[in-house]
């Protein structure tokens, strides 16, 4: 029986060292917290103080999280959504070719180029503005389905786009995540579509020199 992909990854020394270090870190954190709580209970004899110390520990996290979020929102960033969203994308492109939607040509070109380099192909589809009216509703601000069966993958992508600011570069990958037939390096079963290409795109972006 062939070795599963999940187990074969552990043969990589870097993965083994990372797994071991994460385990040691988690174990150390657990022991540290347990020791601290035991010392507090020994000194006070009251569970109330354990809860009080816990609140004090998480207080700075609660206070600083909104600040960190505001700083992150102020910085230039891109959003990529991966989802097994519509069967219509499979009807249009089949199981091997995820549909790519993007509101910025540069982002789309970067994702397409990285996908080709990693042999993890995608195919760009249009965010056709004429179909936006298909999501209108008489009883709500927005409907999540159209009243017809046409252009389902495009309509689904347009629905997601409604929740993204116009100034934010955004891409949506409508994928199947399954191999119905065996191919080299891609056995029958679950398939991590777009992950390799997306990782290459992120890697290339992180290697770019910082802007002044």
N, C-alpha and C positions, 0 to 999 in steps of 0.2 A: 504494500500500500504506500502510495506516495506520501511524503511528509507534507503536512498542511502548511500553508503559507504563514500562518500565525506562529507556528513553532520554528519554521525555517529562519524566520527573522532573528530569533534568539541566537543563531549561530554567529551573527555579527558581533565582534568584540565590543564595539561602541554601544550597541543596544544592550548588551549584558551589563556593561559598566553603568549605563544610565539607569537601568532597572534596579541594579543593586544600590546605587546611590539614592534613588528615590525611596526605596524601601528603608534604607538606613535613616534617611531624613525624616520619614514619617514615624518610624519607631522612636527616634530621638525626641521629636515633638510631642508624641504621646506620653513618653516617660517624663519629660519636663513638666507638662501640664499636670500629670498625675501627682508628681512630687510636690509641686506648688500647692495643689489643692489639699494634699494630705498635711502639709505643713500648716496651712491656714486652719484646717479643722483641728489639728493638734493644739494650736495656740488659742483658738477661740471656743472650740467645742460647739459651734453653732453653724448649721447649714446656711443660715441667712447670709453670713459673710462670704460664703462660696459664691452665692448668686451675685452679691454686690461686687466682688472682685471680677466676676465674669462680665458684668455690665460695664465696669471701668475699662476692662481690656477691649471690649468691642465699641466703646464710645468713640474713640478717635477714628475708627474705621467708618462708623456711621456719619461722623462729621466731615471727614475728608473725602468720602466717596463722591458727594455732589460736586466738590471742587475739582476732583480728578476728572469727573465726567464733563464738566464745563471746559476744562483745558483740552480734553480730547476732542470735544465738539468743535473747538476753535481751530484745530489743526487740519491741514489738508489731508483728505483720506478718500478711499474708494470703498465701495461696498460690492460684494459678490454674493449672490444667493444661489445655492445648489438645492434642487428639489426634484423629486419624482412627481412632477405636478400634473401633467396632462397626458392622456393617451393619444391626443391629437399629434403631439410631437413625434410619437412612434409611427403613426400613420404616415406622416410626412417624410420622416427621415429614417425610419427603421430602428432596430434595437442597438446598432453599433455606433450611431452618430448623434450625440446630444445636440440639442438646439441651443444656440447662444443668442441672447438678446442683450443689447447694450445701448445706453443713451449717449455714449461718447465714442467716436471712431478710434481715437488713440488707445483707449482701454480695450476695445474689441480687437484691434490689430495686435496688441501685446498678448492677449489671451490666445488668439488664433496662432500666432507665431510660436509661443511656448508649447501649445498643444501639438503642433506639427513636430517640434524638436523631440518631444517625448513620445511620439507615436500614440497620442491620446487625443484623437481628432474631435473637433467640434465644427458646427456649421452655423454661420450667422444668419439669423432670421430678422425680419423687419419689425420694429415697433410702430406699426402702421397707425397713424393718428386718426384715420377715418373710422376705426373700430372702437374708439373710446366711448362713443355714444351708446354702444351696445351694453355698457355697464351701468347705464342710467336706470333709475327706479322711480316709480310714482309714490312710493311710501318710505323711501330711505335716501340718504345721500349717495349711496353707491350699492350696486348689486354685485355679488361675487360670481354670477353666472350670466351668460348671454341668453337671449330668448331664441337661439338657433344653434345649430351644430357646426357652423362654419368657422374656420380659422381659430380653433380652440386654443392652440398653443400661444398664438399672438394675443388673444383676448386674456388668457391667464397671465401673461407677462405684463400686459397693460394694467391689469388689476394690481399686481405687485408694485408697479411703478408709481401708482397713486400715493404710495406711502413713503416715497423717497423724495427729498427736496430736489428741485430742479437744478440746483447748483452742485449737487453731489454726483460725481461719476459713479455709475451703477451698472452692474451686469447680472443677468439671470441665466443660469444653465439648467435647462429642462432635460433631465437625464432618465435613463431606464434602470440603471444599477443592476443589470442582470444580463448574463450571457446565455442565450438559448442554444448556442452551438459552440463546440470547442474550437479554439484557435491557438496558435503558438503563444504561449505565455498567458493565455486567458482561458482557463478551463470553464466548463459549464457551471453556472451558479452565479452567486453574487459578484458584482464587478464594481470596483471603486472608480467609476467614470469621472473624468475631469480632474481627479486629485493630483495626478502627476503633472499635468499641464499647468494647473493652478499653482502648484508648489514651485515649478520652474519660473513662472511669472513673478511670484513673490520674491523668490531668491534673486532674480535679476533686478527687481526694484530696490531691494535692500542693498545691493552692491553698488547702486548708483551713488555718486558723490552727493553729499548734502547740499541743498541750495542755501545760498547766502540769505 
